[in-house]
Every structure is written in structure tokens, then in C-alpha cells.
């Protein structure tokens, strides 16, 4: 075993866990039924991660209170609403999880308060510790009454008792973390109360203290209770968060108070601290996009561990086992918590144990399938793993007869289709006109902060080789191959091409791909036409390399039509643009480029931008000519990926999985 430290047992309270890996809590949207229990999707989802080797599973957030925030998350479990249904379905899940030697904690929430997602708020007014602004809506929150606080505390005791009955090994409290309701009480910026729940830090943590005591009353002090905990808030002001490395005045919890809070939480009887940093006002800290460094909580976890004697769990892009091992050996933390990496590859822990690192499907931190879909559709899934959250529905279909399938195009959709076909026992043959598999992952992964896109392309290369898929690089599929009768089906995954148009002096007008692949030198002053995700990420990459960049966008704001983007990704990128000195001109229609000057019309006025080059990032056009020419000439033809409809990586993978799993 290459990583023995990661597979040493550890105890939380008196509970022994088989290794140092936890599954981080992620909102269980779509995993609950309408009666307060788990549906089959939820049971399958957590059981699949237990099978993959995780030592401790921490469920996504669930609720016990049924009065103050009635809507909460739709169709997520509630441990007191219908105890019979909750215990019955939970018992099914915990028994299956335990069969694999994993332990499982129920994460229980005190509520969302000012950070309730608007689509889940319904008609009820938002609540908080005090009358403070809601995070997303132009509303002022209603302060909780003391009676309501007591009711929530009592519900924790009942809910934890039901969790213990249902076979959960412990609970994690959600949270003095990320600015949720209990954290709104803990942070003086949100808490202006003058009663016993306001004022001193001890008073502001009284809510958390009483919850621990109530659970001890119903479950005993030996029943493990962890706390999700943010050491530092990263708040500049309401709805204003700080970027990594930015100098600012902390309006929330600073490190000094965080240390004192950690010590108090240990004193109150919490058995572990699950550590990160940030709040919804600086949401990218709690849900780190690709623009954040790997393992961004190292220092916060180290400080916490230095000041408490209970185990410290650390999450945050720690998918590399070498980094994880170093964190344990350096006394930064006691356990590594993997969230999104377990969505991308539920077998990640077993693959690390077996030293099958190249077989781990990488999370690309896009958050389109997880947080983006949670926000937009109340569903948790994964962009790179079409089976996540629907394990039973998307199980590999058995075949009765192997088919030989021609796959034209080695981009994301072509690679995924070939992989799924091979996994099921079919015989795919891939033709790719370039010299490398991966398609748009290759230019898209060129910036340093997009390294996981390249890792995903490499994973597809390795997987197709492992599965023995025949791949022809630098080879275009011709009529001969397409009409070859030995193929039972043809998948056209021919991708897309950048939209280009003339601006006059086109010798210095490039596509994003040409610049990202270093085929063209953009010079020192660059105008990026198009402020979508591609344009913004290209501009950031160029600015980080010392270029002077201006984004010229036709719509009235950046990234207006991209989605489903997680707010953490979108808001961080929006703030990184000015932080890196990138100028932005919106509502601008470009009209020409000549003698190093780009002209544009803005509100009936002409503006000029000095530029050594212009990079067009105005979208892509589907390349479906082969399909249009030959689809009626073959018995079974499919059009996939950007060739069918230009979209994102998630839909390229999902559509390919759907089709390839049913051939």
C-alpha cells in the first residue's frame, strides 16, 4: 500500500472509523421522499460511496425543526416530521452502508436563516438572529424568538434520537459554519441581540451549546456529535466576500475569535470539528471552484488542530493522496473529507488504497452538476459522472450481443460514448482527426487553474486504453468507414468550431483556442470580444500572465447566458476580473479593428480600445455535416455532443452516457 497513513483507523469519541477518509456533506436534493424519509436514489447514492471505500459518510443537510423554516430543502429527509418513515428508510440505508464497513453520520441543520436559497423560501419570511439583510433577496430577516430557539434545540434532541434508532453512528451539526442560522447567532456582525443569545461569544454560541446538551439528554454523551465549523468568515460586508490573498477588514469571525470558538465547542462536548472557512457572503471559500488553490483550508485546519484535542476533519479539493498524506503527517488535520471527488468517482478511496491513481475520474470543480443543479433544479448530480444521484436508473445495461460501433470524434462525448460501450461489452472504434483525445478539454484546460480539464482528458485516454478500445488518431473518418457494413452503429461526435467574423484587419483576430494552445501570440494588450465563461476565463488567464486585457461584451453583464453555473464559481470569477486589472465594457457592439484599435458602439457612442490583437469568444457552431450527409445511409446513427447542440461538458457526457448505455 502506497498510502498507509490514509488507511489507519481513527476514533471520533468512542466510534472507530476504518480509515481517514470522510465523505463531505453535500445537499441531498432529490434524495428524499415527500414523507420525510430517503428515497431509493438517496439510499443507493450513499451505499455506492460506502462500497467505494469511504470510512465515514456524512449525509447532506437534513432537518429536525418543522415549524420555523417549513420549506427548508424540498424533498429532503426530516428526522422529526414523520419519524416512522424517517427511521424506516434510514434503517434501510444504514444497514447497507454498514455492510461495507463504513460508518455514517446524519448531518442535522438548525436552519438557513438569511441564506435560504430563494427558490426554497416559499411564502415564509426569512429568519435570522437579528434583523439583517437576506443574502440573496432584498428582504430583511425576522429575528427568531427565544421560544423558537428553544423549539429548534428540542427538535435536535428528538431528531438525533430518531437518527440513533435508525442506525446512524453519530450526527454532525450544521453549523457554526458558512453563515447558516446557528452561525448567524455565533457571528456578531449578524447577531445584535441583547438577550442571553447575544453579546459575548459564549452567549452567541449558546445555541450550539444547548443543541449538544439536548442531544446528550436523548442519546447519551457517548453518541458522537461533530460540528461543521468555519474558523474564519471572509466577510468584507453584507454580500461582499474577500478573495484569496486580498487584504481586508474581517467583519465576521476572525481567526482569533475562531480559535476561542473552537475551544468552547470542544468544552461543550463536541467530538470533532469539520473545518473550512468562509460564508455565503464569500461562498467560493466554502465551495471552492477551480479558481481556488487545491486544499485551501490547510492553514485554518492546522490552527484549529493546534488548539483543540478532538479530531479535525478537513475538506476542500484534497483529491490528491500525496497532499492528503502530507496533511495528516504534518498535523494539519486528522481526517480528509472528500465531497465532489466522490461524486466524480465513488470508488476514489478504494482506487487510492489499490494505488490505481490513473483510474480515478477527476472532479473538475465546475460545480455545474452539483451546486449548479442544486440551485437551479433542486437536484444533486455530477457533470463528469452521469450516474451520480441516479445510480439504479443509470446502471450499465447488460447486452445479449456485442455490437461494433464507429465513434467519429474523440472529444468528451465521443470518449464517454466509447468508454460506456466498452464497459458494457460492445466494441467501439474511435476516429479522431487531431493527434489527441479530449477535444475542447485541451484548450479549455490550458490555464493553470483549469488543470483538472487536462486530467479528465488524460483519464479518458487511460480508460480507453485500459478497456482495449481501438483508437485512430490523426485520422478522419471517411465514407469508407462510415458505410462499412461491419459497423452496427455510428456515433457522430464531431464537435463544434469557434464562431468567427471579420472585423477588417483579420490578421490579428484570433479564436480563444488559437491563443490558449499558443498557436497565436496575442501580444501585450488584448481585447477579448465576448464575456461568457470562455471569454472571462481566457481574460483571467491572460491577465495572470501579465497581459493588459479588456473584455468587450454585447449584453449588459458578464456570463449572462451561461448555466447552470454555481454562484460560487460565477461570483468568484466576476470578482477576479477587476481584482486582476481586467477592464470590462458591456452593452458594446464591436464594429471594426484596424491599426491596432478595436471600435465598438456603446449606447449610440463609439468607443475605441487599443489592442495588439482581438480574441473572439462569441460561441461555437455545431459541426454536423457528416451526420447530415450519412445518417440516413446507416441503420443506426446518433448525433452527440456539440455536434448536436453546443452546450457544456456536463451535457456532452450525460447525453453520450444515455445513448451509449442503450445501444
C-alpha positions as CSV (number, residue, x, y, z in Angstrom):
1,X,0.0,0.0,0.0
2,X,1.5,3.3,-1.1
3,X,-0.6,5.5,1.3
4,X,-0.8,3.6,4.6
5,X,-1.3,6.8,6.7
6,X,-4.6,7.3,4.9
7,X,-5.9,3.9,5.9
8,X,-5.1,4.0,9.6
9,X,-8.2,3.7,11.8
10,X,-9.3,6.7,13.9
11,X,-11.8,7.4,16.6
12,X,-14.4,10.1,16.9
13,X,-15.5,9.8,20.5
14,X,-15.6,6.1,21.1
15,X,-16.5,5.3,17.5
16,X,-13.8,3.7,15.4
17,X,-13.6,4.5,11.7
18,X,-11.7,2.2,9.4
19,X,-9.7,4.9,7.5
20,X,-9.0,8.6,7.4
21,X,-11.5,9.4,4.6
22,X,-14.9,11.0,5.2
23,X,-17.5,11.8,2.6
24,X,-18.1,15.5,2.9
25,X,-21.8,16.6,3.4
26,X,-23.4,17.9,0.2
27,X,-27.0,18.9,0.0
28,X,-29.2,15.8,-0.6
29,X,-31.5,17.5,-3.1
30,X,-33.6,14.9,-4.9
31,X,-32.6,12.1,-2.4
32,X,-35.6,12.4,-0.1
33,X,-39.2,11.5,-0.4
34,X,-42.3,13.6,0.2
35,X,-42.9,11.9,3.6
36,X,-39.6,13.0,5.3
37,X,-37.6,9.9,4.5
38,X,-35.0,8.8,2.0
39,X,-36.0,7.7,-1.5
40,X,-34.3,4.8,-3.4
41,X,-32.0,7.3,-5.1
42,X,-30.7,8.6,-1.8
43,X,-30.2,5.1,-0.3
44,X,-28.4,3.9,-3.5
45,X,-26.3,7.1,-3.6
46,X,-24.8,6.8,-0.1
47,X,-24.5,3.0,-0.3
48,X,-22.5,3.4,-3.5
49,X,-20.0,5.6,-1.8
50,X,-19.7,3.2,1.1
51,X,-18.9,0.4,-1.4
52,X,-16.2,2.7,-2.8
53,X,-14.3,2.6,0.5
54,X,-15.2,5.8,2.4
55,X,-14.6,5.3,6.1
56,X,-17.2,7.9,7.3
57,X,-20.1,9.1,5.3
58,X,-21.7,12.4,6.4
59,X,-25.0,12.9,4.8
60,X,-26.1,16.1,3.2
61,X,-28.0,18.5,5.4
62,X,-31.3,17.3,6.9
63,X,-33.8,19.0,9.2
64,X,-35.5,18.3,12.5
65,X,-37.4,21.6,13.0
66,X,-40.8,21.6,11.3
67,X,-42.0,25.0,12.4
68,X,-39.7,27.9,11.8
69,X,-38.4,27.2,8.3
70,X,-41.1,24.8,7.0
71,X,-40.0,24.7,3.3
72,X,-36.3,24.1,4.1
73,X,-35.0,22.0,1.2
74,X,-37.8,20.4,-0.8
75,X,-37.9,16.6,-0.7
76,X,-35.0,16.1,1.7
77,X,-35.3,14.0,4.9
78,X,-36.6,15.4,8.1
79,X,-35.9,13.4,11.3
80,X,-39.0,14.5,13.2
81,X,-41.7,15.3,10.6
82,X,-42.6,11.6,10.1
83,X,-40.4,9.6,12.5
84,X,-41.7,6.2,11.3
85,X,-40.9,7.0,7.6
86,X,-37.6,8.6,8.5
87,X,-36.5,5.6,10.7
88,X,-37.7,3.0,8.2
89,X,-36.0,4.4,5.2
90,X,-32.9,5.5,7.1
91,X,-32.6,2.0,8.6
92,X,-32.5,0.5,5.0
93,X,-29.7,2.9,4.2
94,X,-27.6,2.5,7.3
95,X,-27.8,-1.3,7.2
96,X,-26.5,-1.3,3.6
97,X,-23.7,1.2,4.4
98,X,-22.6,-0.8,7.4
99,X,-22.3,-3.9,5.2
100,X,-19.2,-2.3,3.6
101,X,-17.6,-1.4,7.0
102,X,-18.4,2.3,6.7
103,X,-19.8,4.5,9.4
104,X,-22.5,7.1,8.7
105,X,-23.4,10.4,10.4
106,X,-26.6,12.3,9.8
107,X,-26.0,16.0,9.2
108,X,-28.6,18.0,11.0
109,X,-29.3,21.6,10.4
110,X,-30.5,24.4,12.7
111,X,-31.8,26.2,9.6
112,X,-30.7,28.5,6.8
113,X,-31.9,31.9,8.1
114,X,-30.7,34.7,5.9
115,X,-29.0,32.3,3.4
116,X,-32.1,30.3,2.3
117,X,-32.0,29.7,-1.4
118,X,-34.8,31.9,-2.9
119,X,-36.5,29.1,-4.7
120,X,-36.8,27.2,-1.4
121,X,-38.1,30.1,0.7
122,X,-41.7,29.9,-0.5
123,X,-44.1,32.4,1.2
124,X,-42.4,32.4,4.5
125,X,-40.3,35.4,5.7
126,X,-36.6,34.7,6.2
127,X,-35.4,34.5,9.8
128,X,-32.1,35.1,11.4
129,X,-30.5,36.1,14.8
130,X,-31.4,39.7,14.2
131,X,-33.0,42.0,11.6
132,X,-30.2,41.7,9.0
133,X,-30.3,41.7,5.2
134,X,-31.1,38.4,3.4
135,X,-28.1,37.1,1.4
136,X,-29.9,36.9,-2.0
137,X,-33.2,38.8,-1.7
138,X,-33.9,42.4,-0.9
139,X,-35.6,41.4,2.3
140,X,-34.8,42.0,6.0
141,X,-34.9,38.9,8.1
142,X,-37.1,38.4,11.1
143,X,-35.3,37.7,14.4
144,X,-36.0,34.4,16.0
145,X,-37.9,34.5,19.3
146,X,-36.4,32.8,22.3
147,X,-39.3,30.3,22.2
148,X,-38.4,29.4,18.6
149,X,-34.8,28.9,19.5
150,X,-35.9,26.5,22.3
151,X,-38.1,24.7,19.9
152,X,-35.3,24.2,17.4
153,X,-33.0,23.0,20.2
154,X,-35.6,20.5,21.4
155,X,-36.1,19.2,17.8
156,X,-32.4,18.4,17.6
157,X,-32.8,16.1,20.6
158,X,-35.7,14.3,19.0
159,X,-34.1,14.2,15.6
160,X,-30.8,12.8,16.9
161,X,-32.8,10.2,18.9
162,X,-34.5,9.1,15.7
163,X,-31.2,9.0,13.9
164,X,-29.7,6.8,16.6
165,X,-32.7,4.5,16.4
166,X,-32.3,4.3,12.6
167,X,-28.7,3.1,12.9
168,X,-26.7,6.3,12.3
169,X,-23.4,6.1,14.1
170,X,-23.5,9.8,15.0
171,X,-24.6,13.2,13.9
172,X,-22.9,16.3,12.6
173,X,-24.4,19.7,13.5
174,X,-24.9,22.2,10.7
175,X,-23.4,24.5,11.7
176,X,-21.1,27.2,13.1
177,X,-20.1,27.4,9.5
178,X,-20.7,29.2,6.2
179,X,-23.1,31.7,7.8
180,X,-26.1,29.3,8.3
181,X,-28.6,30.1,11.1
182,X,-26.6,28.8,14.0
183,X,-23.5,30.7,12.6
184,X,-25.6,33.8,12.3
185,X,-26.0,33.6,16.0
186,X,-22.3,33.0,16.5
187,X,-21.1,35.9,14.4
188,X,-21.5,39.4,16.0
189,X,-21.9,41.0,12.5
190,X,-25.2,39.2,12.2
191,X,-26.2,39.0,15.8
192,X,-27.2,42.2,17.5
193,X,-29.3,40.6,20.2
194,X,-29.4,41.9,23.8
195,X,-30.8,38.7,25.4
196,X,-29.0,35.6,26.5
197,X,-28.2,34.6,22.9
198,X,-26.4,37.9,22.0
199,X,-23.4,39.9,23.2
200,X,-20.4,37.8,24.3
201,X,-19.1,34.9,22.3
202,X,-20.3,32.5,25.0
203,X,-23.8,33.9,24.6
204,X,-23.6,33.8,20.8
205,X,-22.6,30.1,21.0
206,X,-25.3,29.3,23.5
207,X,-27.5,28.0,20.6
208,X,-24.8,25.5,19.7
209,X,-24.1,24.6,23.3
210,X,-27.8,23.8,24.1
211,X,-28.0,21.7,21.0
212,X,-25.1,19.5,22.2
213,X,-26.7,19.2,25.6
214,X,-30.1,18.3,24.3
215,X,-28.7,15.5,22.1
216,X,-26.8,14.2,25.1
217,X,-30.2,14.1,27.0
218,X,-31.8,11.9,24.4
219,X,-28.9,9.9,23.1
220,X,-26.3,10.0,25.9
221,X,-22.9,11.6,25.8
222,X,-21.3,8.6,24.1
223,X,-23.3,9.2,20.9
224,X,-20.8,11.1,18.7
225,X,-21.6,14.6,17.7
226,X,-19.4,16.6,15.3
227,X,-19.7,20.2,14.4
228,X,-19.2,21.8,10.9
229,X,-17.0,24.8,11.7
230,X,-15.6,27.7,9.8
231,X,-12.6,29.2,11.5
232,X,-12.7,32.5,9.6
233,X,-15.7,34.1,7.8
234,X,-14.0,36.1,5.0
235,X,-16.7,38.8,5.1
236,X,-15.9,42.3,3.9
237,X,-19.6,43.5,4.2
238,X,-23.1,42.2,3.6
239,X,-22.9,40.2,0.3
240,X,-19.2,41.1,-0.1
241,X,-16.6,38.4,0.4
242,X,-12.8,38.5,0.2
243,X,-10.7,36.8,-2.4
244,X,-7.7,34.6,-1.5
245,X,-4.7,36.9,-0.7
246,X,-6.9,40.0,-0.5
247,X,-6.2,42.4,2.4
248,X,-9.4,43.4,4.1
249,X,-11.1,44.1,7.4
250,X,-12.9,41.0,8.7
251,X,-16.5,41.8,9.6
252,X,-17.3,38.2,10.5
253,X,-15.4,35.8,12.7
254,X,-11.6,36.4,12.6
255,X,-9.0,33.7,13.4
256,X,-8.6,34.9,17.0
257,X,-12.2,34.5,17.8
258,X,-12.4,31.3,15.7
259,X,-9.7,29.8,18.0
260,X,-11.7,30.8,21.0
261,X,-14.9,29.4,19.5
262,X,-13.2,26.1,18.6
263,X,-12.1,25.7,22.2
264,X,-15.6,26.4,23.5
265,X,-17.2,23.9,21.2
266,X,-14.8,21.3,22.4
267,X,-15.6,22.3,26.0
268,X,-19.3,21.9,25.2
269,X,-18.8,18.3,24.3
270,X,-18.5,18.2,20.5
271,X,-16.4,15.2,19.5
272,X,-14.9,16.5,16.2
273,X,-14.7,19.7,14.2
274,X,-15.2,19.6,10.4
275,X,-13.2,22.6,9.4
276,X,-13.3,25.1,6.5
277,X,-13.6,28.8,6.0
278,X,-16.0,31.3,4.6
279,X,-19.7,32.2,4.5
280,X,-22.4,32.6,1.9
281,X,-21.2,36.2,1.5
282,X,-17.9,34.7,0.3
283,X,-19.4,31.5,-1.0
284,X,-16.4,30.5,-3.1
285,X,-14.5,29.7,0.1
286,X,-17.0,27.0,1.2
287,X,-17.5,25.6,-2.3
288,X,-14.0,26.2,-3.9
289,X,-14.2,26.5,-7.7
290,X,-11.2,25.7,-9.9
291,X,-10.0,29.3,-9.4
292,X,-9.1,28.4,-5.8
293,X,-5.9,26.6,-5.0
294,X,-6.0,22.9,-4.0
295,X,-6.5,22.3,-0.3
296,X,-7.3,25.9,0.5
297,X,-8.2,25.2,4.2
298,X,-4.8,23.8,5.2
299,X,-3.8,26.8,7.4
300,X,-7.3,27.0,9.0
301,X,-7.3,23.3,9.8
302,X,-3.8,23.5,11.2
303,X,-4.6,26.4,13.5
304,X,-7.8,24.6,14.7
305,X,-6.0,21.3,15.4
306,X,-3.2,23.1,17.3
307,X,-5.9,24.5,19.7
308,X,-8.2,21.5,20.3
309,X,-7.7,17.9,21.3
310,X,-10.6,16.4,19.3
311,X,-10.3,15.2,15.7
312,X,-10.2,17.8,12.9
313,X,-11.7,16.9,9.6
314,X,-10.7,18.9,6.5
315,X,-12.3,19.1,3.1
316,X,-11.6,21.3,0.1
317,X,-10.2,19.9,-3.1
318,X,-7.9,17.4,-1.4
319,X,-8.3,14.7,-4.0
320,X,-4.5,14.1,-4.4
321,X,-3.5,11.4,-2.0
322,X,0.0,12.8,-1.7
323,X,-1.4,16.1,-0.5
324,X,-3.8,14.2,1.9
325,X,-0.9,12.2,3.4
326,X,1.2,15.3,3.9
327,X,-1.7,17.0,5.7
328,X,-2.1,14.1,8.1
329,X,1.7,13.7,8.7
330,X,2.1,17.5,9.2
331,X,-0.6,17.6,11.9
332,X,-2.8,19.8,9.7
333,X,-5.8,17.6,10.3
334,X,-6.8,14.1,11.4
335,X,-9.2,13.1,8.5
336,X,-9.6,14.1,4.9
337,X,-13.1,14.9,3.7
338,X,-13.9,14.3,0.0
339,X,-17.1,15.8,-1.4
340,X,-17.2,16.5,-5.1
341,X,-14.4,13.9,-5.8
342,X,-16.8,11.2,-4.5
343,X,-19.5,12.4,-6.9
344,X,-17.0,12.2,-9.8
345,X,-15.7,8.8,-8.7
346,X,-17.4,6.9,-5.9
347,X,-14.5,4.4,-5.9
348,X,-11.9,7.0,-5.3
349,X,-10.9,5.7,-1.9
350,X,-10.6,2.1,-3.0
351,X,-8.6,3.2,-6.0
352,X,-6.2,5.1,-3.8
353,X,-5.8,2.1,-1.5
354,X,-5.0,-0.1,-4.5
355,X,-2.7,2.6,-6.0
356,X,-4.9,2.8,-9.1
357,X,-4.5,6.6,-9.2
358,X,-4.7,6.9,-13.0
359,X,-8.1,5.2,-12.9
360,X,-9.6,7.9,-10.7
361,X,-12.1,10.1,-12.7
362,X,-11.2,13.7,-11.7
363,X,-13.6,16.3,-10.4
364,X,-13.0,19.4,-12.5
365,X,-14.6,21.8,-9.8
366,X,-17.0,23.1,-12.4
367,X,-19.9,22.7,-9.9
368,X,-22.3,22.5,-12.8
369,X,-23.7,19.1,-11.9
370,X,-23.7,19.5,-8.2
371,X,-24.1,23.1,-6.8
372,X,-25.4,24.5,-10.1
373,X,-28.2,21.9,-10.3
374,X,-28.9,22.2,-6.6
375,X,-29.5,25.9,-7.1
376,X,-31.4,25.6,-10.4
377,X,-33.3,22.3,-10.2
378,X,-33.0,21.0,-6.6
379,X,-31.0,18.0,-7.7
380,X,-27.6,16.8,-6.8
381,X,-25.7,15.2,-9.7
382,X,-22.2,15.4,-11.2
383,X,-21.1,16.9,-14.5
384,X,-18.4,14.2,-15.3
385,X,-20.3,11.2,-13.8
386,X,-23.8,10.7,-15.3
387,X,-24.6,8.0,-12.8
388,X,-24.3,10.2,-9.6
389,X,-27.6,10.6,-7.8
390,X,-29.3,8.1,-10.1
391,X,-27.2,5.0,-9.6
392,X,-30.0,2.5,-10.1
393,X,-31.6,4.3,-13.1
394,X,-28.2,4.5,-14.9
395,X,-26.7,1.1,-14.0
396,X,-24.9,-0.3,-17.0
397,X,-27.4,-2.2,-19.2
398,X,-26.4,-5.8,-19.9
399,X,-26.1,-6.8,-23.6
400,X,-27.0,-10.1,-25.4
401,X,-24.9,-9.5,-28.4
402,X,-21.8,-7.3,-28.8
403,X,-22.1,-4.6,-31.5
404,X,-19.3,-2.9,-33.3
405,X,-19.8,0.8,-33.2
406,X,-17.9,3.6,-35.1
407,X,-17.4,6.7,-33.0
408,X,-16.4,9.7,-35.0
409,X,-14.7,12.3,-32.8
410,X,-12.5,11.9,-29.8
411,X,-13.8,14.8,-27.8
412,X,-15.7,14.5,-24.5
413,X,-18.8,13.0,-25.9
414,X,-17.0,10.6,-28.2
415,X,-14.7,9.4,-25.4
416,X,-17.6,8.9,-23.0
417,X,-19.6,7.0,-25.5
418,X,-16.7,4.7,-26.4
419,X,-16.0,4.1,-22.7
420,X,-19.6,3.2,-21.8
421,X,-19.9,0.9,-24.8
422,X,-16.7,-0.9,-23.9
423,X,-17.7,-1.2,-20.3
424,X,-20.9,-2.9,-21.4
425,X,-19.1,-5.3,-23.8
426,X,-19.6,-3.6,-27.1
427,X,-16.7,-3.0,-29.5
428,X,-16.2,0.8,-30.2
429,X,-13.7,2.1,-32.7
430,X,-12.8,5.8,-32.4
431,X,-11.6,8.0,-35.2
432,X,-10.1,11.4,-34.1
433,X,-8.8,13.8,-36.7
434,X,-6.4,15.5,-34.3
435,X,-3.4,14.0,-32.5
436,X,-5.0,13.8,-29.1
437,X,-8.2,12.7,-27.4
438,X,-10.1,15.3,-25.4
439,X,-11.5,17.9,-27.8
440,X,-12.3,21.2,-26.2
441,X,-10.8,19.9,-22.9
442,X,-7.4,20.6,-24.3
443,X,-7.6,24.3,-25.0
444,X,-10.1,24.7,-22.1
445,X,-7.6,23.2,-19.7
446,X,-4.7,25.4,-20.8
447,X,-5.0,27.9,-18.0
448,X,-3.2,26.8,-14.8
449,X,-6.5,27.0,-12.9
450,X,-8.1,24.5,-15.3
451,X,-5.6,21.7,-14.8
452,X,-8.3,19.2,-14.0
453,X,-9.7,19.6,-17.5
454,X,-6.5,18.2,-18.8
455,X,-6.6,15.5,-16.1
456,X,-10.0,14.5,-17.4
457,X,-8.8,14.2,-21.0
458,X,-5.9,12.1,-19.7
459,X,-8.3,9.9,-17.8
460,X,-10.3,9.2,-20.9
461,X,-7.0,8.3,-22.7
462,X,-6.1,5.9,-20.0
463,X,-9.6,4.4,-19.7
464,X,-9.9,3.7,-23.4
465,X,-6.5,2.1,-23.3
466,X,-7.4,0.0,-20.3
467,X,-10.6,-1.1,-21.9
468,X,-8.8,-2.0,-25.1
469,X,-10.7,0.5,-27.3
470,X,-9.3,0.8,-30.8
471,X,-8.4,4.5,-31.4
472,X,-7.2,6.1,-34.6
473,X,-5.6,9.5,-34.1
474,X,-4.8,12.0,-36.8
475,X,-7.4,10.2,-38.9
476,X,-10.6,11.5,-40.4
477,X,-13.5,9.0,-40.8
478,X,-14.4,8.9,-44.5
479,X,-17.3,7.5,-46.4
480,X,-15.5,4.2,-46.5
481,X,-15.5,3.8,-42.7
482,X,-19.0,5.3,-42.2
483,X,-20.6,2.9,-44.7
484,X,-18.6,-0.1,-43.7
485,X,-21.1,-2.8,-43.1
486,X,-19.1,-4.3,-40.3
487,X,-20.2,-1.4,-38.1
488,X,-23.6,-2.0,-36.5
489,X,-24.0,1.7,-35.4
490,X,-22.3,5.0,-36.0
491,X,-22.0,7.8,-33.4
492,X,-21.3,11.2,-34.9
493,X,-19.5,13.3,-32.2
494,X,-17.8,15.7,-34.5
495,X,-17.9,18.7,-32.1
496,X,-18.1,22.3,-32.9
497,X,-16.0,25.2,-34.3
498,X,-15.5,28.7,-32.9
499,X,-17.7,31.4,-34.4
500,X,-15.5,33.9,-36.3
501,X,-16.4,37.0,-38.2
502,X,-14.5,39.7,-40.0
503,X,-13.5,42.9,-38.2
504,X,-11.4,44.4,-41.0
505,X,-7.8,43.7,-40.2
506,X,-8.3,40.0,-39.5
507,X,-4.6,39.0,-39.4
508,X,-4.7,39.8,-35.7
509,X,-8.1,38.4,-34.9
510,X,-7.9,35.0,-33.2
511,X,-10.1,32.4,-31.7
512,X,-9.7,31.5,-28.0
513,X,-8.5,28.1,-28.9
514,X,-5.6,29.5,-31.0
515,X,-4.4,31.7,-28.1
516,X,-4.9,29.0,-25.4
517,X,-2.9,26.5,-27.4
518,X,-0.1,29.0,-28.1
519,X,-0.7,28.9,-31.8
520,X,-1.0,32.6,-31.8
521,X,0.7,35.3,-29.8
522,X,-1.9,37.8,-28.6
523,X,0.6,40.5,-27.7
524,X,0.6,42.6,-24.5
525,X,-2.7,44.4,-25.0
526,X,-5.6,42.1,-25.8
527,X,-9.3,42.8,-26.4
528,X,-11.5,39.8,-25.7
529,X,-14.8,40.1,-27.5
530,X,-17.4,38.1,-25.6
531,X,-17.9,38.0,-21.8
532,X,-19.3,34.5,-21.4
533,X,-17.5,31.8,-19.4
534,X,-14.9,31.2,-22.1
535,X,-14.1,34.9,-22.6
536,X,-13.9,35.6,-18.9
537,X,-11.6,32.6,-18.2
538,X,-9.4,33.5,-21.1
539,X,-9.2,37.1,-20.0
540,X,-8.2,35.9,-16.4
541,X,-5.6,33.6,-17.8
542,X,-4.0,36.3,-19.9
543,X,-4.2,38.9,-17.1
544,X,-2.4,36.4,-14.7
545,X,0.3,36.2,-17.4
546,X,0.8,39.9,-17.3
547,X,-1.3,41.0,-20.3
548,X,-3.4,44.1,-20.3
549,X,-6.9,42.8,-21.1
550,X,-10.2,44.4,-21.9
551,X,-13.5,42.4,-22.2
552,X,-16.0,43.8,-24.7
553,X,-19.4,42.2,-24.2
554,X,-22.6,42.8,-26.2
555,X,-25.0,42.1,-23.3
556,X,-25.4,44.2,-20.2
557,X,-23.4,41.9,-17.9
558,X,-20.8,39.2,-18.0
559,X,-21.8,35.5,-18.1
560,X,-25.4,36.4,-18.8
561,X,-26.3,33.2,-20.6
562,X,-24.1,30.6,-19.1
563,X,-25.6,27.9,-16.8
564,X,-26.4,26.2,-14.6
565,X,-23.4,27.9,-13.0
566,X,-22.9,27.7,-9.3
567,X,-23.0,31.1,-7.6
568,X,-19.6,30.3,-6.0
569,X,-17.9,29.9,-9.4
570,X,-19.7,32.8,-11.1
571,X,-19.3,35.3,-8.2
572,X,-15.6,34.5,-7.7
573,X,-14.9,34.9,-11.4
574,X,-16.8,38.1,-11.5
575,X,-14.6,39.5,-8.6
576,X,-11.4,38.1,-10.1
577,X,-11.9,40.1,-13.2
578,X,-11.4,43.6,-11.6
579,X,-9.1,42.2,-9.0
580,X,-6.7,41.2,-11.8
581,X,-6.9,44.6,-13.5
582,X,-9.2,43.5,-16.4
583,X,-11.3,46.2,-17.8
584,X,-14.9,45.5,-18.9
585,X,-17.2,47.2,-21.4
586,X,-20.7,45.8,-21.5
587,X,-23.6,46.7,-23.9
588,X,-21.0,47.1,-26.7
589,X,-21.3,46.0,-30.3
590,X,-18.0,45.7,-32.0
591,X,-17.8,47.4,-35.4
592,X,-14.2,47.0,-36.6
593,X,-10.5,46.5,-35.9
594,X,-7.8,48.4,-37.8
595,X,-4.2,49.6,-37.0
596,X,-4.3,48.1,-33.5
597,X,-7.6,49.7,-32.5
598,X,-10.9,48.0,-31.9
599,X,-14.0,50.1,-32.3
600,X,-17.4,49.4,-30.7
601,X,-20.8,51.1,-30.4
602,X,-22.0,51.7,-26.8
603,X,-25.3,53.4,-26.3
604,X,-25.0,55.1,-29.7
605,X,-21.5,56.3,-28.9
606,X,-18.3,55.0,-30.5
607,X,-15.6,53.7,-28.1
608,X,-12.1,52.6,-29.1
609,X,-9.8,50.1,-27.4
610,X,-6.1,49.8,-28.1
611,X,-5.3,46.2,-28.8
612,X,-2.4,44.2,-30.2
613,X,-4.9,41.5,-31.0
614,X,-8.6,40.7,-30.8
615,X,-9.7,37.3,-29.5
616,X,-13.3,36.3,-30.4
617,X,-15.1,34.4,-27.7
618,X,-18.6,34.6,-29.1
619,X,-19.6,31.0,-29.0
620,X,-19.4,27.9,-31.1
621,X,-21.2,26.5,-34.1
622,X,-22.1,22.8,-34.3
623,X,-20.2,20.7,-36.9
624,X,-22.8,18.1,-38.0
625,X,-22.1,17.9,-41.8
626,X,-21.1,14.2,-41.7
627,X,-24.2,13.3,-39.8
628,X,-26.4,15.3,-42.2
629,X,-24.8,13.6,-45.2
630,X,-24.7,10.0,-44.0
631,X,-27.2,9.5,-41.1
632,X,-29.9,8.0,-43.5
633,X,-27.3,5.7,-45.1
634,X,-26.6,3.7,-41.9
635,X,-29.0,1.5,-39.9
636,X,-28.3,3.1,-36.5
637,X,-26.9,6.7,-36.3
638,X,-26.6,9.0,-33.3
639,X,-25.6,12.7,-33.1
640,X,-23.9,13.6,-29.8
641,X,-22.1,16.5,-28.0
642,X,-21.6,19.9,-29.5
643,X,-22.4,18.4,-32.9
644,X,-26.0,18.0,-31.8
645,X,-26.2,21.1,-29.7
646,X,-23.4,23.3,-28.3
647,X,-23.5,23.1,-24.5
648,X,-21.1,22.3,-21.7
649,X,-19.0,19.4,-20.6
650,X,-21.8,18.0,-18.4
651,X,-24.4,17.6,-21.2
652,X,-21.8,16.2,-23.6
653,X,-21.0,13.5,-21.1
654,X,-24.6,12.9,-19.9
655,X,-26.0,12.6,-23.5
656,X,-23.2,10.3,-24.5
657,X,-23.8,8.1,-21.5
658,X,-27.6,7.9,-22.2
659,X,-27.1,6.9,-25.8
660,X,-24.2,4.5,-25.3
661,X,-25.9,2.8,-22.4
662,X,-28.9,1.9,-24.6
663,X,-27.2,0.6,-27.7
